[in-house]
Amino acid sequence: MDITFNDKGVPLLFAGKTAFGNTTGGPIQEGKDIRKIAVQTTDTKSDRNFTEAAGVRLLSWGSNNDFPQWADKIITSTGVLNTGLKFIRNLTLGQGIYACRITGYDDKGNEMLEPHPDKGINDLLSSRRIRRYMERTLRDYLKFGSGTVQFLPNEDGSKIVGLNPLNAYFWRLSERDKNGNEKCVISGKWPEYPGTGDFTKLDVVQEYDPETDLDIRRFEGKQKESTVMVVRDSWSNKDAVG
């Protein structure tokens, strides 16, 4: 925003991309550095989309960093919207998912499937743990456009043994660094800023190639650390927003 001052430092005109205005009257506080006050106010507004917490620069989810709370209040109070979203979730869940292999295609181009022979995979997909993960992640995805799940590794980090869906009320994402890496900060304090000891900070698995990302973490000796996978609504072009 551009601000025009008189020779005493009093702002006279301001112009921005979406607004233009002028001032009337005079300053009521003598001895104040008017120019400095105006510039500081403008600088603060320019960073309104970010929050500093947990030692990282976080994206504010909504203008007051409370989009999930705000949206959930509207959804809950609107009967047809609440019922409709719940129906879509239940329809998407259906009878769950099952592992299979594509063995070929029929004359009409339809896939020919056979059950996957791995008992461990089949037991996992039919477990209540997967059902809970799908239900809660879908809930946040349909309501807010993003859901997250925490990957819990075993003791030596050789495989994932637990999935913990995170409530959208309680997580926020960091700004991506130059390599596309993100952090997920989990706290029961959101949308207020969490203090020391009131948050957990986890790495976000890169969605472009999660398998390779996990392999790199294993190479770096981080396989025992918990990570977070984000399920985003790709309809929006604002991919960096949580």
N, C-alpha and C positions, 0 to 999 in steps of 0.2 A: 504494500500500500504506500502511495506517495502522499506526503504531508507538506503543505506550504505554511511557513512560519513568517511572522513579521520580525522586525529587528529586535524585539524584546523576547522572542522565543515563544510567542503565543500562537498556537495553531489556528490558521484561518480557513484553509481548504484541505480536503482529503479526497483521494480518488483511488479506487481499486478496480478489480476485474468486474465486480458485480455491484458496486456502490459508489456514489459521489455525494459529497455534502459540504456544508460550510458551518462555521461557528458564529454565534452572536454573543454580545455582551463582552465582559472582560473577566480576567482571573480574579477570584475572590480570595486567593491565598497569596499574600505578599512574600517575597523572598524565596519562593520555590523555583526550582529549575524546571519550568514548564516543558521545555523541549525534551528533556531527559525522561520525564514522566510519560509523555506521549509515545516516544520511541519504545520504551520498555513495555507498554501496553500492547503495541503492535507485535513485538517479538513474541510475547507470550501467546497471543492468539494464533501465530503461525504454527505452533507446535501442539495445537489442541487435539490432533489425531494420535498423539503418542503419550505414553505413560512411562515414567522411569520407576522401575521396581525390581527387586531381586538382582540388582546389578546389571540389568539388561534393558534395552529400549523396547518397550512393548507397544503393540498396536492397540489403541483404544477401540473396544467393540461397541460402536455406537458413539454418539456425541458425548454421553456421560459415562462411557465404559460400562453401560448397564443394558445393552441390547437384549440379552436373553431374559432378564427380569422384566423388562418393559414389554417385549413381545409375548412372553408367557402370560402376562396379566391380561393382555388383549385377547389372546387365544382362549384362555380359560373362561373369560366373561362373555365370549361369543359362542353360543351353543352350537350353531350349525358349523362353524369353523372348527371348534374343538372336536366335535363328533366326526366331521369329515376327515380331519388329519389322522384321527385314531383309526378310522376305517381303512385309510390308505396304508397305514403302518401294518395293520393286521393282514390286509390283503397281500402286501409285499412279503410278509413273513410266511404266509401260507402254512404248509406242513414242514417247513424247514428246508434245509439243503442236504444234498447227498453227493458223495464223491463218485465220479464215473470217468470212463475213458471213451474217447471217440474212436470207434473201430472202422468207420467208413461212412459212406453216404448212399442213400437209396436212389432210385431212378428220378425222384422228384427233388433231389438235393438236400433232403432232410438228414440230419446227423443220426448215425446209428451208435447207440450207447451200450456200454456194459458196466456193471458195478465195479468199483475199484477194489482190488483184492486186499489192500492194506487194512487190517483190522483196527489198528491204532487210529488211523485217519477216520474210519467210519464211526468208531466209538466216540471220538472227539466231536464230530459233526452232529451226532445224535444226542449229545450231552446237554444238560441244562445250562452249562456254562456258555455254550455257543448260543443257545436260545436267548439267554440273558444279554449277551453281548449284542446280538442282532436287534433285540427289542429296544434296548436303551440307546444304542447308537442311532438307530432309525428314528427314534423319538426326537432326538436333538437335530438330526439331519433334516427332517421334515419341518420341524418348528422353526429352526434358526439357520438352516443352510449348511451347518457344519456339526460334525460329531467327532469324538475322539475315543480311542481305546488305548489303554496302557498295556504294553507287552511285559510280562513277568517271566524272566529266565529262571532256569533251575540253578542249583548251587554252583556248578562249574561253567554255566553259561553256554552249554552245548545245544540247548533247545529251549523253546518257549513252552512253559508249562501252565501259564495262566493269562487270562484276558480280563482286564478291568475297565469297563466302560466308565468314562469320566463325565460327570454332570456338567453341562455347559455353563451352569451358574458359576462354577468354581475354577475355570481355567481361562487363561488368556495366552495369546501367541506373541512372540517377539518379532521384531523386524528381521527380515532375512539378511544374512551377511553376503559378502561378494561371491561366496561359493553356494549360495542358496540354502544354507543351514538355518534352522529355526530352533527356538527354545519354547517349551510349554511351561508356564508358571501356574501351579495349582495352589489355590488358597481358598479357605472359607471366608475370607475377608472381602473378596470382590463383590461389588464394584469399588469398594474402598481400597486404599493402597495397603498391602500387607507389610507388616514390620518384620524385623529380624526374628527368625524362628517361626513365622506364620505362613511359610510357603514351602513348596517343593518344586525344584527346577529340573526338568528332564529334557533330553534331546528329542527332537522330532525326526522320525524316519523320513527321508526324502521320498516323496510319492512318485517321482519320475521313474526310479528304479530301486524299489525298497530292498530287493534281494542283494543287489550290489552294495547298497549302503550298509546293510547288516554285515556283509562280508568284510567291508572296510573296517567296521567297528571291531570285528573279531581280530583282524590283523593288527589293530591298534591296541588290543588288549582290553577293550571295553565291553566284551560280550556278556559280562556279569551284570552290567548296569541296565536298569529298566529304561525303556524308551516309549515314545508315544506315536501312534499313527493317526493322522487326521483324515477324516472322510468329508470331503468338501462338495459343495454344490457347484458343478462346473458350468452352470448356466450363467453365473455372474462372471464378468470379465475382470473383476477385482480379485485376482488370485491371491494376492498378498494379504488380503483381509481375512481374519479368522472366522 
